[in-house]
């Protein structure tokens, strides 16, 4: 089964947040998919963690190795549909790309982002609970 994964779930795995074990259990044996923006979003998340002194450059380097070891299939979003979702839910385009991916591929969403989860539920997108 394809599972659409977002940055919040990936970061939780990469930096060993408490949800890590459960996220790995949920994804075992499944294919992870997401928009091609995911690598940039990971970089952005790391830069935010730098600002908060939550991450060193050495930890980020290890995190990139972990991220690159995660088998992900990147899917090009339908940009017009994503922009419509962005406007409807007043969300960043990056989150709309995730929703678009889940909708078009009829795949469940794995996220720790509560606002994204609420928008997905509003669209009847299946959510995998952590």
Secondary structure, DSSP 8 states (H G I E B T S, - for coil): -EEEE-HHHHHHHHTT-TTHHHHHHHHTTSEEEEETTHHHHHHHHHHHHHHTT---HHHHHHHHHHHHHS-EEEE---HHHHHHHHHHHT--HHHHHHHHHHHHTT-EEE---HHHHHHHHHTT--B---
